[in-house]
Amino acid sequence: MFKKRLSFIMLSVLLLFALTACGQSRDDIIEKLSKKVDHLNGYTTKAMMSFKHGDKQQKYQAEIWYKKPNYYKVVLRDENGQNPQMIIRNKDGVFLLTPALNKKYHFESDWPHNRSQYYLYQSLVKDIVNDSTAKFKADDDNYEFTTKTHYPTKMLAYQKISFKKGSLAPLGVKVMDRDMNVIIDVVFKDFNFKPKFDSDAFDVDKNELSMKLDMDLPAMASKKQPFEILKPTVQFKNTELAYTQDLKEDGKQKFILKYTGDKAFTLIESKNGEAKETLALSMNDADLVDLGFTVGILTDHSLSWSENGMDFYLVSEKLSKDEMKEVAQSVVGKVNK
């Protein structure tokens, strides 16, 4: 009997040792991820991102570069690789480039450290480390964490983050609402922890010129969208659409939607136009905001963004920044004029 009990104890110890050696425990993997970030010198990756807005689903391509300590480059394109936008952070600040429109914005911003980013490795690991209730599971090839989120919208409550065993490279992120419905689905590929960057890899002017040279302008021109008026589908209590107005201002067609009530706001839509020369704007009182499908410019009382050949400008004294973002992300419903 004693020998059987001793054998059982030895087997248990060996099993525990094997599990620990394989890095199967939650705390062990979190520690490894933390050390990975602490010793991170840089990385590059590509990602396909899918976003669900009501019944509408859109896909976007992303290319992400990071160089220690605080250099970032994120390029966002539509599913066909067109309509690029680029965010660059270097020693001079944060820049948003939209080369198709000849627009360049300069921000005094703490991006990307001012909020969670579901396509940045450090941000994903930080969310795991900061959630003491994060759930963990492992299979033969992957690790998966389910955590709470820290995104600036109540719509996104949870996320599942998967990593490849061994390298700890991220495989994907599923961001979900309170009912665990997937709203954002990110799939990473070609993740490289040891990239080699040119000395001007994060130079704004060089990247702006490179993007313009790479753009397929004839294809973009042939795919220009008609003036399709859209309305937000999000609903606020005691708030309703009061009127719409179609007008021309300085030869440019605009459509105005005016909402009144407890959460009053105004949304102005117009077709965007390309500036003849690069328009460089310094945004001292504004910040970047990730809308998923595009990058917006956010102030205390306004939010502007461009998508599918259209410019949108949302202004409100009653909406919070999170609520303005919710409105922007819900602008998918057609207006019957």
ROLUMBA-153606 format. One record per residue: x, y, z of N, C-alpha, C in turn. Coordinates in steps of 0.1 Angstrom, whole numbers, plus 5000, padded with zeros to 4 digits. Each point is the difference from the previous one (the first is absolute). Example, Ala and Ser with C-alpha at 12.3 -4.5 7.8 and 13.67 -1.06 7.14 Angstrom:
513249435078499150125000500950125000;499650114993500950115000499250115008;
//
This chain:
500849885000499250125000500950135000;501049995008500950125001500750024987;500449894993500750024987499050064990;498849965000499050054991499850155002;499950045013499850145003501250084996;501249955003501250074995500050014985;499649904993500050014985499050104996;498950015006499050104997500550145002;500750025012500550135003501150044990;500949914996501050024991499550044986;498949924996499350034987499450145000;499450045011499450135001501150114999;501149985007501150104999500550014986;500249884994500550014986499150064990;498749985003499050064991500050155002;500050055013500150145003501250064993;501149935002501350054994499950024985;499449894994499850004985499250124995;498850025008499250114996500750145002;500750015011500850135002501050024989;500749894997501150014990499450044986;498849954998499450034987499450145000;500050075011499450135001498550014999;499349905006498649994998499250095010;500650045011499350085009499750144996;498950065004499650134997501150105004;500450005013501050105005501349994993;500449884996501349984993500050064987;498949994992499950064987499950155001;499350055010499950155002501450055002;500849935009501350055003500950004987;499849894992500849994987499650124991;498750034999499650114991500550135005;500050025013500650135006501450014997;500849895001501450014997500250024985;499249944992500150024985499950154997;499050075006499850144998501150085005;500549975012501150075006501350004992;500249894992501249984992499850034985;498850054997499650024987500750124993;500849984989500650114993499250054988;499249914995499250044989499249884994;499150034991499349894993499350064988;499749914990499150044989499049894999;498850034995499049904997499050064990;499249914995498850044992498849945006;498950064998498749955006498850024991;499149915000498750024994499050035011;499350114999499050045011498650004994;499149945007498650004996499250075011;499150094996499250085009498549984997;499249985010498649984998499350125005;499250074992499250115004498549974997;499349965010498649954997500049884991;499450014989500049894990501150014990;500850105001501050034990501449965005;500749934992501449955004501050054989;501150065005501050054992501349945003;500949994990501349955003501150104996;501150005008501050104997501449935002;501050054993501349955001500950095008;500849955008500950085009501449954999;501050095000501449975001500550085012;500749935009500450065013501549995002;500750115003501450005003500250065014;500949955007500450065013501549995002;500650115005501450005003500250075014;500849935008500250055013500750145000;499750105008499049995011498650034997;499850104990498650054998499850044986;500549924990499850034986498949904995;499050054994498949914994499750054986;499649904992499450034987498849904998;498850054998498949924997499350044987;499949914990499450044988498749924999;498950074997498749944999499550014985;499549904994499550004987498649925000;499250034990498849924999500349864995;498949924998500249864997500749984987;499950104991500749994987501450065000;500450045011501450065001500050154996;498850064999500050144995499650095012;500050144997499650105010500949995013;501350014998500949985012499950125010;500249975012500350105011501249955008;500850095004501149975008500250085013;500249935011500450065012501549985003;500750115002501449995004500350075013;500749935009500550075012501549994999;500750125001501450005001500450115010;501250054999500550095010499350144999;499450024989499350134998498550005004;499549895003498649995004499249904993;498750014999499149914994499450064987;500049934989499650054987498949914994;499050064994499049924992500150054986;500349904991500150034986498949944992;499450084991499049954991500450054986;500949934994500650054987499150014989;498949934999499050014989499450145000;499950065012499450135002501050115002;501349965000501150105002499850075014;499749925010499850065013501049935010;500650095009500949955010499750075013;499849935010499750055013501149975010;500350105009501049985010499450025014;500149905008499450005013501050015012;499750075010500849995013499249905008;500349874998499149895005500949905007;499449935009500649895007499749864993;499450014988499749884993501349924998;500049875001498849915002499949965015;500650075009500049965014498850055008;499250094993498950065007498749915001;500149894993498949905000500449874994;499249895002500449874995499950004985;500949924993500049994986500049854996;499049954994499949864997500949954990;500850084993501049954990501450025005;500350055012501350025005500349905011;501249934998500449895009500150055015;500650115002500250055014498750025007;499050064992498750035006499249885004;500149894991499349885003500649935013;501350005001500649945012499750085012;500050134999499650095011498649975005;499149984991498649975004499949875008;500849904996500149875006500550015014;501250075001500650025013499250085010;499250094995499250095009498749945004;499649894994498749935004500349885008;499850015013500349895009499049894999;498950024993498949904998500149944986;501150034992500149954987500049855000;499249944990499949864999501149954990;500449885003501249944992499749864996;500449964988499949874996501149974989;500449884999501149964991499749874993;500449994987499949884993501449964995;500149914990501349964996500850104993;499450114994500750094993499950155005;498950035007499850145003499650025015;500250135004499450045013498950104997;499050015009498950094998499650065013;499950145000499550075012498750074996;499150005010498850084999500050105011;500050134996500250115009498950104998;499950095010499250124999500750104991;499350094994500750104991500150145007;500850084993500250145005499950094988;499149964991499750094988499050115004;500150124994499250115004498649994994;499349895002498649984996499449895008;498850015004499349905008499649884991;500150024987499649894991500949885001;501350035002501049905000500449965015;499549895004500249965014501049905003;500249904991500949895002500949974988;501049935001500949964989500649875003;500249924989500749885000501350024992;501149975006501350034994500849865000;500449974988500749874998501550024996;500949925006501450014997500549864995;501150004992500649884996501049955011;499949875003500949955010501550014995;500950025009501450014996500450144998;499650064988500350144997499250105007;498849965005499150105006499550114990;500149974987499550104990498549995001;499350124998498650005001499449944987;499049925002499349944988498750074996;499350055011498750074997499450065012;499150094998499250065011498550014995;499249965009498550014998499550105011;499550114996499450105010498549994999;499449985012498649975001499250105009;498750004998499150085008499749935013;499150055007499649945013499449864999;499449984988499349874998501049904993;501350044999501049914994499849994985;499450094994499950004985501350074995;500649944990501350064995499750124991;500650115004499850134993501250034991;501249975005501350024993500749875000;500549964988500849874999501350034993;501149995007501350034994500849874999;500649984988500849884997501450054996;501049965008501450054997500749894991;500950054992500949914992501350074998;501049914997501450054997500550085012;499849965012500550075012501549985001;500850115001501449995000500550085012;500649935010500650075012501450064998;500649974988501450054998500150074986;499250114999500150074987501250094999;500450034988501150104998499450124993;500150125006499450124995501150094994;499650074989500950104995500050125009;501050084999500150125009498850104998;499450004989498850094997498749924999;499949895007498849914999498850075006;500250105009498950065007500050154996;500650044990500050144995498750034993;499450115004498650034995500050034985;501050094995500050044986500349884991;500949925004500449884992498849904999;499349985011498849915000498950064992;499850135001498950064992500249994985;501350024996500349994986499949864995;500449905008500049864997498549964998;499150045009498649974999499450054987;500450124996499450074988500549924988;501249965000500649934988499349864999;499649945011499449875000498550004997;499450115001498550004998499749984985;499049924998499449984987498950104997;500450124996499150114998498949984990;500349944988498949974991499049905006;500549905007499049915006499250065010;500650095008499250075011499050104993;500450064990499050094993498849934994;500349884995498949924994499149945010;500450005013499249945011499450115009;500050124995499450115009498549975002;499750025013498649975004499150124997;498749974997499050114999499750065013;499450125000499650075012498949925007;500349905008499149925008499850065014;498950055003499850055014499749895010;500750015011499949905010499650065013;499349925008499650055014500549905010;500250055013500449915010498949925005;500349875003499049915005499949995015;501050065007500049995015498850095004;499449965011498850085005500350045015;499850135002500150055014498650045005;499749985013498850025006499650154999;498850034996499550144999500850084990;500449944989500750064989499549954987;499750104991499449964987500550094989;499949954988500350084988499050114998;500450125001499050114998499850044986;501150014992499950034986501349974993;499950004986501249984992500050124990;501150034995500250124991501049974990;499750024987500949984989500450144995;501350034999500350134996501450004992;500350114994501350024993500650125006;501349985004500850105006501350014994;500450114994501250024993500249904988;498949974994499949904989500149865004;499949975013500149875005498749955006;499549894996498849945005500249955014;499150045009500049955014498649955004;500049915009498749955006500150005015;499050075006500050025015498949925006;500449935011499049935008500050065014;498950055005499950075012499249925010;500649965011499349925011499850095012;498849995006499750085011499649915012;500150065012499749925012501150005010;500049905009500949995011501549984995;500149934988501349984994500150064987;499750134999499950074987501450004993;500049994987501250014992499650034985;501050044993499950034986501149934992;499649934989500949934991499950064986;501250044996500150064986500849904991;499549974989500649914990500350074987;501149974994500350064987501049914993;500150014987501049934992501450075002;501049915003501350065002500750044987;500850105001500850044988501450015003;500849974990501550005002500550144999;500950045010500650134999501150004990;500250124993501050014990501449985005;500250045012501349985006499849955014;501049935006499849945013499650105010;498949985007499550085010500549955014;500950085006500649955013499350085011;499449935010499350075011500549955013;500250095009500449975014498849995009;499849895006498849975008500350005015;500150125006500450015014499049965010;498750024996498949975009499249884995;500649914993499349884994500949885002;499449894998500749875002499549904989;500949904998499649894991499049915007;499049954993499149905005499849894990;500249885004499849884992498649964999;499450024988498649964998499849864995;501249934998499949874995500250004985;499150064993500050004985500950124995;500250105008500950114996500550075013;500850104998500550085011499350145000;499550045012499350125001500850105008;499550135000500650115007499050055010;500449995013499050025011500450125008;499050095003500250105010499049995011;499950095009499049995011498650004995;499750064988498650014996499849974985;501049944994499849964986500949884996;499649944989500749884995499850004985;501150004993500050004985500849874995;499549954989500749894993499649994986;500749924992499849984986499949854997;499049974991499949854996499350004987;500549914991499349974987499750134992;501050095000499850124992499150115007;499749985012499150095007500750065013;499750135003500550065012498850015010;500249975012499050015011500550095011;499150095004500350095011498950005010;500349955012499049995011500350105011;499050085004500250105010498949995010;500350025013499049995011500650065013;499150065007500350055014499449905010;499349904996499349915009500649865001;500849964989500549874999501450005007;500349895007501449985004500949954989;501349995002500849954989499749864997;499749915009499649874998498849994992;499050085003498750004993500250054985;500950104998500250054987500649884992;500949935006500649884993499049904996;499049975010498949914997499250044988;499750134999499250064989500849974987;501350045000500849984988500049864995;500249905009500149864997498649954995;499050075003498649954996499550064987;500850094994499550074988500049904988;499049924999499949904990498650004993;499050075007498649994994499850114990;499349964989499750094989498950105004;500150124995499050105002499150004988;498749995002499050024989499650154999;500650064989499850144998498650034994;
//
